[in-house]
């Protein structure tokens, strides 16, 4: 081929390629010019509209189990319709439109407005919660009609057993302004971004820091319409810790059913380690009502009820101990070398202080010859009137305090009350009155100003059963992780003879002649106990108590404390039945059902 012709061909191709690349380059320059100069304002606006957002990732709240793994508090998937109040100008119109797709009740609207009033963290508020699968499907098909309504799915708290154990489990509720103040004070505010709920009572409150978990977040880029462009970073949340409690929920259910419609409390405690096995406050309530804010009807029903279902009687109920205080008064006397066996008195059925009006024994004609062991077994008032007076209120209260009366037990629950051990100084400060010897006398039988909680009675009973074992009552099964501020118990500095005499008296309570003999009848194990009857008002001179003539809420409280087996104690129980009458006949059988479940297989499935 002619070399000039080849050169001509190559030169033309090279020129074509150069022209082509030049054209491409000019097009790029033109495009840059168009974007940078002609469309500068448009793209600057678009770029400014894009923004970076930090979205919190809410941790999954830890679950709560009983000691055997039964679920007490769980999380379930809930579908909700949520709106941003700032984007809604006509709520009524939106609801009317939405009603054609998913029904919105008046309760839904009320709940929305209540949440809106206290809204702090969340931008959106549910207009309807817990949609059914059918409602989810219907709304999803019509989502295009509701650009300002989001269908969300969240883990929601639930209490599958309802009211069972409600006082110790507690409940969660929406975060309010007071919660925010507390969170900020404890430097926890950032850990609750995106979280709507927080523990308000019971274990849910006490172990909030463990059960809540740790919030995560993701960094996203969004455009002007709020749609996500991309996820830039993601730090996952850390789930809250599951809690296992010392409670046996089967035993709890037996105890609650045993109360039937009665008001009162029961505590069962492991005497060797302080584990609370049963924690009953009756009546109870359904904690599910509180999760998203209780409605006015249910709140009025619970808050204004004469039966006070919201009162945790175990740690907040204050009661005169009645005759259940007598074993501890006996310890005080014996340790002060008073009325040591075989010392006895002749009980005429009353006790007089300086020839004043006599203090009557519950048995009008008296118990005859009574020593300290028999005095416990038959609950001789006359004996303990005199013993209390001989001791004097300072020594008596000092001894009672060693068993935990008059102070908090240290249980891992909030708002425990201390009870009351009254004395001359307290009365002077409270009423500006002097203390009388007669008030010391009635303190010896658990009347007067003395007030105790059911938990204090249970702990004191456990300490008598096992005086060398220091325990603190608790609900968390792993006691090494307890959140308590203190531990008040230590081995009791009491002589073996004193304990032996008092235990003998308590064992005789369930024997023939004792005040709870029928509780021990045909039992496979020996029970040591003390019955109690606490008067709510004083009788006039010569007046005889007749419960049939008295308003039900003014009748005596029935009390019963016990531990078993008597020779090798494992469990101690305290029972109070409000306005129940005699402790042995009313409260005793309730305790017996718990002993049977725990110590035998009679009630186990």
Order of alpha helices (4+ residues) and beta strands (2+ residues): alpha-alpha-beta-beta-beta-alpha-alpha-beta-alpha-beta-alpha-beta-alpha-beta-alpha-alpha-beta-beta-beta-alpha-beta-beta-alpha-alpha-alpha-beta-beta-beta-beta-alpha-alpha-alpha-alpha-alpha-alpha-alpha-alpha-beta-beta-beta-alpha
